Amino acid sequence: MWILPLVGYIGLALGFGFLTLAIASGLYYMSELVEEHTVIAKRLLTRMIYLVIGVQVLLCLIDGFPWTLSLLSIFSHLVYLGNMRKFPVVKLSDPLFIASCVLVLLNHYVWFNHFSFASLARAPTSRYDPTALPTFTEIASYFGICVWLVPFALFVSLSASDNVLPTMGSEAPAGAATTKRQGMIKVVVDTIRDSIGEVGRKLGWSRPERDF
């Protein structure tokens, strides 16, 4: 067979493209919701951080998770909590924001090594019985809730400053620039969209607008 595999590859590419667009659209909409309801979003994110810390403590006390890695995860969430000081505005040069980005990657790395079968096999003191290793669902759920949930929610919720023109009801003195908070995910999506549009214009895919 020659045509069917080709159709399969085309369908896979289209499905991945539509899935990417759906995720981007959903994140864009969530970012707009956070901009409109910052107080509620801050309250939910703060409670979410405390909830994850509580879950991590229970995993240590009941399931015997390693204290060193758990303390690293708890410390990371306390750093994430520090980003709530000026929520939803964030400066990309803020040491807390930079530390949060580093800790996200570090947490993923150390917990991936902990749950990997190679690491478990090399660790004779591991709490896991080789015949009762955690399932893929349990590992994926742990990563989704205890490692990635809070950083991902913060990334969607935090805003960056963007220079815009004054709007009605918020006039500024002549010559003065005003700033508007814009969600970071919106900045990323708009930048990618504008870049694709610019490439399309250079390749002649889009016709220039004519003045009538």
Secondary structure, 3 states (H helix, E strand, C coil): CCHHHHHHHHHHHHHHHHHHHHHHHHHHHHHHHHHHCHHHHHHHHHHHHHHHHHHHHHHHHCCCCCHHHHHHHHHHHHHHHHCCCCCCECCCCCHHHHHHHHHHHHHHHHHHHHHCHHHHHHCCCCCCCCCCCCCHHHHHHHHHHHHHHHHHHHHHHCEEEEEECCCCCCCCCCCCCEEEEEEHHHHHHHHHHHHHHHHHHHHCCCCCCCCC
